[in-house]
Amino acid sequence: MAVLNYQVLKDAGYDGYLLKDAPEKVMQFGEGNFLRAFVDDFFDIANEKAGFNGKVVLVQPIAQGLTNLINAQQGLYTLYLRGSEKGRKVDDKRVISCVSRCVNPYGEWSKVLELAQSPDLEIVVSNTTEAGIVHEGESQFDQQPPISFPAKLTRVLYERFAAGQKGLIILSCELIDNNGKELLRCVNQYIDDWGLSADFKAWVNEENIFCSTLVDRIVPGRIRDGKEVAALAEKNGYDDPLTDVGEVFGFWAIEGPEELNRRLPFQKAGVPVIVVPDVTPYKKRKVRILNGAHTGFVLGAYLAGFDIVRDCMNDETVLAFMNKMLYDEVIPTLPLDKEDCKQFAAAVQDRFNNPFVNHELMSISLNSTSKWRARNMPTFLDYVAEKKELPPCLTMSLAAYIAFYSNDIQALNDKGLVCRRPKGNEYTVSDDRWVLEFFFAHKADSIEELTHAVLTNEQMWGQDLTKVAGLEEAIAKDLHLLREQGALAAYKACL
């Protein structure tokens, strides 16, 4: 069967939106599944709905990548957005046509510098992993290309400055705090390292807008079932090894001045992208509602006999426990519009109920100590400070964490802490070694002794939690309930 390209699409009778030719307005460092299912989806819709009329040039960030495959398909690929939306199963297909080409800078660095000089270029997007935004001392100005992504970007900006072109909007999507600010800091370091001019440094800092951003879309990326791949190829009339899959939900918060709403095409296109003065509250919303919900209910749910997230969403008790935690304990402590937070929480329930994704509770359980501390404890402490009482669901969640890490401990081996859940099977807790050794050392403790040991462990929590009024007694009581009547009964007691 023919591989996807414009002629093959025409021959197959594809009647969806396509944009074959347009100016190259975006340089994107990264050609992987996430950017293609998220950023490029939004640019494609902006071409259709907002008249952006812009193509994206992908720059392969490391020596091995997808350049040849992308160019063989003329930048085209098939995107499926799958999931649940307001309780409705969604499986949407779109052929993405905003990509013009992909460049491998390891051999084609001159093409990247040529694009840097283009008067059509307006935007740079990057997602070079959490380790991508780093300053290292080995990159040199005249390397082809420099080693790190910030060094490459510095050279791109210098080429643009030397050509007398206008500044760019730079959208950093790496999963680190203050990603845009950190990228600018690294660029300024390279300017100093390389002894570049003060005029250039002023142009970088004054004429370009480095934006920190928050991205949110789960992207499984591949269809792994060979039979489904073959069936889709037959249905579509072409093979597409670049097929990408993401969830329906998407949200992109861009930190920058109000003028970006005019300069970027997203608001007019109606896609879920917002420009805000500060992305921090939106990160807090994501961490405390989305991530906090996962960590808040999955450990107890696993002890109750569940194995995947979707099944939890179809259990009346677990769903009610999660929703009470979110709506009564998490959302009231967040510094954002409460209706907006409630809509986000409703979307979380849909996302967890995705009929296409079997998200295993045990995979979510990895490193739950640091996760509970980062995702749930701030809400817990804020609630106590504001309400002067304990939040029942989050308190039970902490007790369930202790129960999960200590339920009928069998052994400690090189893979983790081996426990047994009530339904009889063994499971392995994965966390930092010192956490596992702590629980193994306390395996013979009474519930009261274990509760005291955990809550006073400042290495775990950064403080002595027994100083929170009534918490030690409440955790011990909840842990008795979890052990004696089971997690479902314990969750139901919170409702």
N, C-alpha and C positions, 0 to 999 in steps of 0.2 A: 504494500500500500504506500502511496506517495506521502512524503513528509510535508508538514504544514508550510505553505508560503502563500503569497497573494493569489497566484494563478490557481493553485490547488483549491483555495477557498472559493474562488469564483466558479471553478468547475464543480465544486460540491454544492453550489447553490446557497452559500451562506448569505443571509440577508441582514445580519447584524451590523452595528456601526463599525466603520473602518476609516482610518486616516492614513493614506499611503505616503503623502509628501507634505512636509511642513518644516519650518525653520527649527534648528536644533537649539532649544532654549534651556535645557537642563543637562548638567553633567552629574552623573550619579556614580559615586564610588561604592560599588557593591552590586552584584548581579544575582544574588542568591534568592531563595524562595521568599523570604520575608519581604524584602523591598518590592519584589515583583507582584506579590499578592496584596500589598498595602499601598505604598507610595505610588507605584505605577498604575494601579487600579484607579486611584484618585486623579492622577494626571489624565488618564484615558477618559474618564467621565468628564473632566474639565474640558477636554477637547470637544466632546459631544455636546455638553450642556451649556458651557460658558464661552465657547469660541476661543479657547486658549490658543489653538492652532500651533502647538509646540511639540517637538519630538524630544525624547530623552536619549542621551548617549550614555551607555553603561560603561564603566571603567572597572575592569577585573582587578580586585584589590590584592590578590596574591598570584604567584606564578602559575598555579594550576586553577583552571576555572572553565567557564562555559562559553567563552568567546566564539569559538568555531561553530558550536551548535547554534548559538543565538544568531550569528550571521548567516548560517545556512538556512535559517527559517525567516530571514529578512526581518528579524526582531519580533516576529509574531509568536504568541504562545496562548494556550487556553487556560483560563482561570475559572475554577469552580468555587463559589462561596456556598458553604454548606452548614446547616445547623438548624436551630429552632428560633423562631421569632414570634413572640406573643403566643406561644403554644403551637405555632404552625410550622411544620417541617418545610425547610427551604433547601433547594438545590439549584442554584442559579449558575448558568454558564455565560461567559463572555470571552471573546477573543480580544486580547489586548494588542492594540496597534500603535501605542504611543512611543514605543522603542524604535529608534532608527537603526542602531548598530551597537556592537560591543567592541571595545578596544582593550587589548592586552598591553599594558604599559611596559611589560617585560619583553621588549622587542619592538614596540610601537609607541615609545614615549613621545616621539615627535608629533604623533597624531593628537595626543592629549594636549600638548603645548599649542598646537595649531587651533584646537577648539577653544583653548583659553583666550585666544586673541579675537575670537568671533564677536562681532557687535550684536549677534542674535542671542548670545548666552545671557541668562538672567539669574539662574538658580543653580546652586550646588547642593546635592543631597548625599548623605553618607550613612552607612551602617557597616562599620568595619570591625564589629564585635567589641565587647567591653575592653579588650586589650588593644584596640586599634588607636585610641587617642592617647598617645604616649610620646614623650620627648626622649629620644635616645641620641647619643653623641656620635653615632657612626654615619648618619646621613650627611651627604655633601651636596652643595648647590648644583654641581655639574654632573652628578650621577644620573644614569638613565635606566630606571628612575631612582630618586632617593628612597631610602628603606621604609620609613614609617609613613603612615597616611598624612599626619600633619606636615611632614617635610614635603611630601608630594604636593599638598595643597599650597604650601608656601611658595613653591616654585611656579605652580599654576597662577597664583595671584601676582607674582612678580612679572610673569610673561604678559599678563593682562595689563598691569600697570605700565610696563614698558611700551605696550602697543597703544597707550592712551585711551583705553576703554573704561567704561563706567564700572562701579563696584557691583558686587553680587549679593544676593540673599543666600546665606549658607545655613542649611537645615541639618543639624546633627541628630541622628536617630539612635546612636549608641546607648546601651542601657547602663549609663552611669549618671550620677547626680551632676547637674549643671554641665551637661555635655557640650553645649555651645560655648560656654565661658571657658571650659577646660581646653577646648580645641583652639580658641583664640589665644589662650595663654601659651600653648605649645608653639603656635605659629610665631608669636612674638619672640619666643626663645630662639627659634631657628633664624629669625631676622637678625638677632644679636649674634648668634653663633657664626653666621656667614658674613657678618660685617656689611649688611645691606643698608641702603641710605635711610636717613631720617625722613626724607620725603615719602619713600615707599612705606615706611612704618606708619606714618601719619595717614596715608591713603588707605592702608589695610584697616586701621582702627576707626577711621572717620567715614569712609565711603562704602564700606561693606557692613552688612548686618549679620552678625553671628548669632543664631537663634538656638537656645536650648529648647528641646522638644520632648514631649512624652508620647510614646506610641503604644497602642493597645489593639492588637488583633492576634489571636492564636492561629498559627500557620503550620498545620501538619506537613504541608509541602508536597507530598507524593501520594499517589494512589498505589498501594502496595499489592493489591489483589490483581494478579495477572489476568484473571478472567474478566474482571471489570475493565482493565486497561484495553483488552482486546475488544470487548463489547462497545466501549466508547469510540474506539478507532473505527469500528464498522459503522456505527451510527453517524459519526461526524464526517466520514469519508476521507480521513487522513490520520497518519500517525503523528504524535506530538510528544517526544521525549521531554519537552520542557513544561508539560502540563503541571500546573500549580494548584494547590488547594488551601483555602483559608476559611475561617469561620465567618458567619454573616456579620457579626458585630465588628465595628471598627471605630476607633477614636484617635485623633491626633491633635494634641494641644501644642501650639507654637508660641514661644515666649518672644514678644517683640512689640514694636510700636504699632499703633492703630493703622498707619499707612500700609502695613502689609496686607490688610484686607482688600485694599485696592490693587496692590501689586501682585498678589497671589490670586490664582483663579478659583480657589476652593469655595469661598462663601457664595459666589454667584452660581457655582455648579451644584450647590446643595449637598455636598458631601460632608461627613462628620469631622470637619477640621475647624478648630477655633484658634483665633489669635488672642492672647491674653498677656497682661503685664508680667505675670508670674505663674509658672507651671507648677510650683510647689504644692498648692492646694489640690491640684488634680492628681499629682502623684500620691498624695496622702489619701485621696479618695480611692484610687486604684489599689494601693497597698492595704488599706484598712477594710475596704468592702470586698473586693475580688479576692485578693490573696488572703486576707484575714478570714474570709468565709471558709476557704479551703482548709486552712490550718485549724480553724475553730471547730469544725464538725467532723473531719475525716477520721481522726484517731478513735473517737468513740464509735463512729459508724462502722469502722473496721472491726472493732471488738464486738459490735452487734451482729456481725455476719455479712456485711456488705463488702463488695470487692471493687465496684466501679462507681464513679460519681453519678452517672445518669440514674442508676437504680436508687441512689439516695434521694434524688429529686422526685422519685415516684413513691416514696414512703411518706405517709402522712406525718409521722412523728419527727423524722429527721428533717424534713422540709420545714415544718413548723418551728423546730428548734433553730435552724439556720436563719429563718426570716425574723424570728423574735430577736435573735442576737443582732442582726443587721439593722432592723427598723427601730428597736427599742433601746439598743445599747451603743451601736456604732454610729449611726447617722446623727443622733442628737449631739455627738461630740465633735462633728466635723465643721470646719469654718467655711462651708459652702451652702448655697441655696438648698434648702431641705428637699424641695420638690425635685430638683435636679439629681440629688443623691438617691431619692426614692426611685426615679426612673433608671438610674445606673444599677441599683440593686435589683430591680425587676429584670433588667437585661442579664444580670449575673445568673439569675435562675434559669433563663433561657439558654445561656451559654453552658451551664453545667448539665443541661438536659439535652445536649447535642446528640441526635440519634446517629451521627456518623463517627463519633469519637468514643472509644472505650478508654476513658481516663482512669487508670488504676489508683485506688486509694494508697496502695503501698508506694507508688512512685511519688505521690504527694507527701508521704510521711518522711521522706529523706530529710535529715538535719532539722527535725521539728523543734529542737531546743532554740536554735538561733532564729528560726522562723517565728515561733510563738513570741519570742522577745521582741522581734522587729515589727511583726504584723499585728499582734493582739495585745501585748502588754501596754503600749501607749494608749490605746482605747480604754483598756481596763483602768489604768491610773487616772486618765482624764475623767472617766465616769465617776470614779470614787471621789475625786476632787470636787466635781460639780454637784453630785447628788448626795454625797455624804453617806453612801450605802454601797454594798457590793452589787455588781451586775450579775444576776443569777446564771445567765447562759455562759458568759465568759469565765465565771468562776468554775462552772461545771466543765468547761473546755480545758481549763488548766488541770483539773482533777483527772480528766480523760487522758491528757498528756501523760500524767504520772502513771495512770493505769496501763496505758499502752506500752510504756517503757519498763513495766515491772510485772506484767501479767504472767505468772507461772514461769519464771525465768528458768531456762534449761541449761544454758551454757553461754560462754563468751569465747568466740573464736575470731579468726582473722577476717571474717566477713561481717561480723557484728554481734549483737546481743540476741541470742536465740530465745524467743518466748513462745508461749502457746496460748492461743485465744480460746474462748469458751466453746466454740464449735469443734475444737479438737486439733486443728492443724497447727504446725509450728510456723512462725514467721520470724524474720530477721530484722531487727531494728538497726538502721544505719545512721550514724551520727559521728561527731568528733570522738576520738578514742577516750578522752578523759570523761566524757559524758557516759559512755557505755560502761567504763570501769567503775564510775560512781554508782550507777544503778546495780551493777553486779555485786559490788561490795555491800549494798544495802538490801540484798534479795531476801534476807531472813528477818528484816525489820517488821515490826507491827505497822499498821496503817498510820498510827499517830507518830511513830518514830520516823517513818519514811516521809510523811508530810513535812515534819519539822526539818529534816535533813535537806529536802529539796528546796523549801522556801527560804532557808537560811544560806543557801549556796550562792554567794555573791558572784562567783565566776559565771554562773548560769544567767543571772538576772541583772547583774550590775548593782544590786542592792539587796538588803535583807527584807524579804516580803512578809515576814512575820510581823513587821511593824505596821502593816496595813490592818487597821482595826477589824477583828473578827474573821480575817481570812484563813488563819490556820485552822480554826474550828470548822469553818465552812468547807474547806477542802477535805478535811478528814471525814466529815459527814458525807460529802459527795462521793468520796472514794469508797466508803463503806457501801453506799448505794450501788455504785458501779460494780463492785466485786460481788455483792450479795444478790442483787436483783437484775443485774445486766444493764448494758448501756441504753437500750431503748427505754427501759423503765426510768433510768436516771434522766435521760433527755425529756421524757414526758413530765417528770416532776418539776421541770423548769417552766412549763407552759401554763 
